[in-house]
Amino acid sequence: MRKNNHLTNPLPIRNGVSASRVWLPKGNWRLILDFLVEKFPNIEPEVIRTRMQRGEIIDSKGNCYGINSPYRSGIHLFYYRELDNETDIPFQATVLYRDEHILVADKPHFLPVVPSGRFLHQTLLVRLKKAFQLDQLTPIHRIDRETAGVVMFCINPKSRGYYQSLFQQRKIQKNYQAIAGYNKTMQQQSLPLIHRSKMVKGEPFFRMQEIEGEPNSETMIDIIETQGKYALYNLKPVSGRQHQLRVHLASLGCPILHDPFYPELQPCKGDDFSKPLQLLAKSIAFIDPISHQKHYFESQRKLNWKNP
């Protein structure tokens, strides 16, 4: 799916959800229906046919495409994503701060930041859009579904670039906490420890791995306290690679408690909420690029030493 930031979305926000879009590339499909059935194999063809018959697949000019519409490459189609039997996430976020430009939320474990996969309405972004009627709300950065803590959103599209540049230029001080293993190697380390490595996509595609080469990730690791074979770590990522903190601690032989991906991929827990990943985006700090005010936002959530 291609992105075009200047393309006008002809469909309004519906129940906090923005319309999705798909690009039609060059190809030999006879009908648009044929392309959509192939593009979305997880959706029953009859569901796609029904939605086209209801006039729910349109282009940027508002033209509807039905089940007999011939294939046309080079256009975007817009549609509302739908999910059957979406899992309810029984945990709530809190809002730490809001002004005319940004909103800062304290996210619980298990709640995705944005719609993806089997989650749509049960996401932080959609919940906030519904609660505050903020149709233009967008995340400035993201944290994993399994991670709890501070997430910042932009309210005003005109000021979004100012806040995004803070992350791009590494002018945001991010602080995380994690409960993870405490082995003999870590006990002998001189702290704080700086861990650097080259991280790339692994197998399966949603995991990351470390390989030999010029480092592209860096984390400062310190210990706040210990309890037996576990420690409460203070983590300051300099870079922002996917799963960086999880990979770095696992590579040191100290995987984060209840991590289903590292060091070994665990069977999917489905809707089991009993053992959240013990990783918390504890705080962010920065100088506001518009007001020049110093901001510091801290999560009110706590990690859990119990149930190892």
Buried (B, 14 or more C-beta within 10 A) or exposed (E): EEEEEEEEEBBEBEEBBBBBBBBBEEEEBEBBBBBBBEBBEEBEBEEBBEBBEEEBBBBBEEEEBBBEBEBEEEBBBBBBEEEEEEEEBEBEBEEBBBBEBBBBBBBBBBBBBBBEEBBBBBBBBBBBBBEBEBEBBBBBBBBBBBBBBBBBBBBBEEBBEBBBEBBEEEEBEBBBBBBBBBBEEBEEEEEEBEBBBBBEEBEEEEBBBBEEEEEEBBBBBEBEEEEEEBBBBBBBBEEBBBBBBBBBBBBBBBBBBBBBBBEEEEEEEEEEBEBBBBBBBBBBBBEBBEEEEEBEBBBEBEBBBEEE
